[in-house]
Amino acid sequence: MVRGSQGRAEGRPRARQLPGRLRSEPVSQAIHHGASADQARTVCVFVHGRGQTPEQMVETVLPRLDAAGVSFRLPRSPGEAWYDARAIDPLNGQTSAQVSKALDIIADEMERARRDCPGMPVVLAGFSQGACLTVEYLMRGGRADAAAILTGCRVGGEEDDLPRAALGGMPVYASCGDDDPWIPLPAFQRVLADIAASGARLRADIIPGRGHEVDAEECEAFSRLLAAVAASGRALERTQ
């Protein structure tokens, strides 16, 4: 099983929306795994957690998926973590800036996926911090055809003014343990409420006794999501 952690923080400002057009692209630090672009039926951008690397996700999570025909792209955080704070801490200037930088990296990789595999559906998924960033990408208007949130919540406290975008029927799978040390159950339940209110087609699992890790039940559900998207053979049409 793969395990991860979250982090610490301070303060508060309002989270920004994703820009309509990003700045010039940096060189990608992502690694690729799975089907080649010319053989893939879908693409999955998978975001690692705190203190982890793309290589660890390739070793510990991806082999446990039934993901034939999926081309994985795994972006790399600039440091040991995408952001220093615990996800549930109130936002401050540093956290907001770090999250914005992380979302830019993810958005760049999503654009590369669409450019390299035109017309193919693109799934965004992540574990731990990567799951939290998946949520924030979607809630700030980022484009994806489906998403998997493996142990994540909103980045920011209950008192923060966090954005919420329309998801227009997007398939989303979300999971968490009932006693996770980094993602408390109330925080996970709040993100489920946000995702459902945004119009996603949501499936959620709360797994009794599971630590901060990805287990077999989650891998099975994630595999089913990938298979359903791959079977479509094209980017999914979502209602507005």
C-alpha positions in Angstrom: 0.0 0.0 0.0 1.1 3.5 -0.7 1.1 6.0 2.2 1.6 9.8 2.3 1.3 12.8 4.5 0.0 16.4 4.3 1.9 19.3 6.2 1.5 22.6 8.3 0.6 26.2 7.7 -0.6 29.8 8.8 -3.1 32.1 7.4 -5.9 33.0 4.8 -6.5 34.9 1.5 -9.0 34.0 -1.1 -8.1 31.3 -3.5 -7.7 32.4 -7.1 -9.5 30.9 -10.2 -7.4 29.2 -12.9 -6.6 31.7 -15.6 -8.2 31.4 -19.0 -4.8 31.1 -20.7 -1.6 30.1 -18.9 1.8 31.7 -19.2 4.4 30.2 -21.5 5.0 26.5 -20.9 8.0 25.4 -18.8 9.8 22.1 -19.7 7.7 19.2 -18.4 9.2 17.2 -15.5 6.5 14.5 -15.8 7.2 10.9 -16.5 5.1 8.6 -18.7 3.9 5.1 -18.0 1.5 2.6 -19.7 0.2 2.8 -23.2 2.0 4.8 -25.8 0.2 7.8 -27.3 -0.5 5.9 -30.5 -2.0 2.9 -28.7 -3.8 4.7 -25.8 -7.6 4.9 -25.5 -7.5 7.4 -22.7 -4.9 9.5 -20.8 -4.6 9.9 -17.1 -2.6 12.7 -15.4 -1.9 11.3 -12.0 -0.6 13.6 -9.2 1.6 12.3 -6.4 1.3 13.2 -2.7 3.6 15.0 -0.2 7.1 13.4 0.2 6.5 11.2 -2.8 7.6 11.1 -6.4 6.1 10.0 -9.7 8.4 7.0 -9.7 6.8 5.9 -6.4 3.3 6.1 -7.9 4.5 4.0 -10.8 5.9 1.4 -8.4 3.1 1.3 -5.8 -0.2 2.4 -7.3 -0.3 2.0 -11.1 0.7 -1.7 -11.1 -2.5 -2.4 -9.0 -4.8 -0.9 -11.6 -6.5 -2.7 -14.5 -5.5 0.0 -16.9 -4.8 -1.5 -20.3 -5.0 1.2 -23.0 -4.3 4.1 -20.5 -1.4 6.4 -21.0 -0.3 7.8 -17.6 1.5 11.2 -17.2 2.8 11.9 -13.8 3.9 15.5 -13.0 6.6 16.2 -10.4 6.4 18.7 -7.5 9.1 21.3 -7.5 10.1 20.3 -3.9 9.3 17.6 -1.4 5.7 18.9 -1.3 3.4 20.7 -3.6 2.5 23.1 -0.7 3.8 23.2 2.9 0.5 23.5 4.7 -1.9 20.9 5.9 -4.8 20.9 3.4 -7.3 21.7 6.2 -5.4 24.8 7.5 -6.7 28.3 6.8 -5.2 29.7 3.6 -2.4 32.2 3.8 -0.4 34.0 1.1 2.3 31.3 1.0 -0.1 28.4 0.6 -2.1 30.3 -2.0 1.0 31.0 -4.1 2.2 27.4 -3.8 -1.2 25.9 -4.7 -1.4 28.3 -7.7 2.1 27.2 -8.9 1.1 23.5 -8.5 -2.1 24.0 -10.4 -0.2 25.7 -13.2 2.0 22.6 -13.5 -1.0 20.3 -13.6 -2.8 22.5 -16.1 0.3 22.4 -18.4 0.4 18.6 -18.2 -3.3 18.4 -19.0 -2.8 20.6 -22.0 0.2 18.5 -23.2 -2.0 15.4 -22.8 -4.7 16.8 -25.0 -2.2 18.0 -27.6 -0.3 14.7 -27.7 -3.5 12.6 -27.8 -6.1 14.8 -29.6 -9.7 13.9 -29.2 -8.9 11.4 -26.4 -10.5 11.6 -23.0 -8.2 12.9 -20.3 -8.7 11.9 -16.6 -7.2 13.8 -13.7 -6.4 11.8 -10.6 -4.2 12.1 -7.5 -3.4 10.7 -4.0 -3.2 12.8 -0.8 -1.9 16.3 -1.8 -2.4 15.2 -5.4 -6.0 14.5 -4.6 -6.5 17.9 -3.0 -4.9 19.6 -6.0 -7.2 17.5 -8.3 -10.2 19.0 -6.4 -8.8 22.6 -6.6 -8.1 22.2 -10.3 -11.7 21.2 -10.9 -13.2 23.7 -8.5 -11.3 26.6 -10.3 -12.6 25.7 -13.7 -9.9 23.3 -14.9 -10.9 21.0 -17.7 -11.0 17.2 -17.3 -13.3 14.4 -18.6 -13.3 12.5 -15.3 -11.5 12.6 -12.0 -10.4 10.3 -9.2 -9.7 11.8 -5.7 -7.9 9.3 -3.6 -7.9 10.7 -0.1 -8.3 14.4 -0.5 -10.3 17.5 0.5 -10.4 21.3 -0.3 -7.2 23.2 0.4 -8.2 25.8 3.0 -10.2 26.1 6.2 -14.0 26.2 6.6 -13.8 30.0 7.0 -12.0 30.5 3.6 -13.9 31.7 0.5 -13.1 28.7 -1.8 -14.3 28.7 -5.4 -16.7 26.2 -6.9 -17.1 25.6 -10.6 -19.8 23.7 -12.5 -18.8 20.1 -13.3 -21.7 19.4 -15.7 -22.1 15.6 -15.2 -18.3 14.8 -14.9 -17.7 11.3 -13.6 -15.8 11.6 -10.3 -14.6 8.9 -7.9 -13.6 10.0 -4.4 -12.4 8.0 -1.4 -11.1 8.4 2.1 -10.6 6.4 5.3 -12.9 7.1 8.2 -10.0 7.9 10.6 -7.4 9.3 8.2 -4.7 11.2 10.1 -4.4 13.9 7.4 -7.8 14.2 5.8 -10.4 14.3 8.6 -13.8 12.8 7.7 -15.7 16.1 8.0 -13.3 17.7 5.5 -13.8 14.8 3.1 -17.6 15.1 3.5 -17.4 18.8 2.8 -15.6 18.1 -0.5 -18.2 15.5 -1.4 -20.9 18.1 -0.9 -19.0 20.7 -3.1 -18.5 18.1 -5.9 -22.1 17.0 -5.8 -23.4 20.5 -5.7 -21.3 21.3 -8.7 -23.2 18.7 -10.8 -20.7 15.9 -11.0 -21.7 12.2 -11.3 -20.1 11.2 -8.0 -19.3 7.9 -6.5 -17.7 8.0 -3.0 -16.2 5.4 -0.7 -15.5 5.9 3.0 -13.4 2.9 4.1 -13.5 1.9 7.7 -10.1 1.5 9.5 -8.0 2.5 6.5 -4.9 4.6 7.1 -3.5 7.3 4.8 -3.0 5.0 1.9 -4.5 3.6 -1.3 -6.1 0.2 -0.9 -7.4 -2.6 -3.1 -11.0 -1.3 -3.0 -9.9 2.1 -4.3 -7.8 0.6 -7.0 -10.7 -1.4 -8.2 -13.0 1.6 -8.3 -10.4 3.7 -10.0 -9.8 1.0 -12.6 -13.6 0.8 -13.3 -13.6 4.6 -13.9 -10.7 4.4 -16.3 -12.3 1.5 -18.2 -15.6 3.4 -18.5 -13.8 6.5 -19.9 -11.5 4.5 -22.2 -14.6 2.6 -23.6 -16.0 6.0 -24.8 -12.9 6.4 -27.0 -13.4 10.2 -27.1 -13.5 13.2 -24.9 -16.8 13.1 -22.9 -19.5 15.7 -23.6 -20.6 17.4 -20.4 -23.7 19.4 -19.8 -23.3 23.1 -18.8 
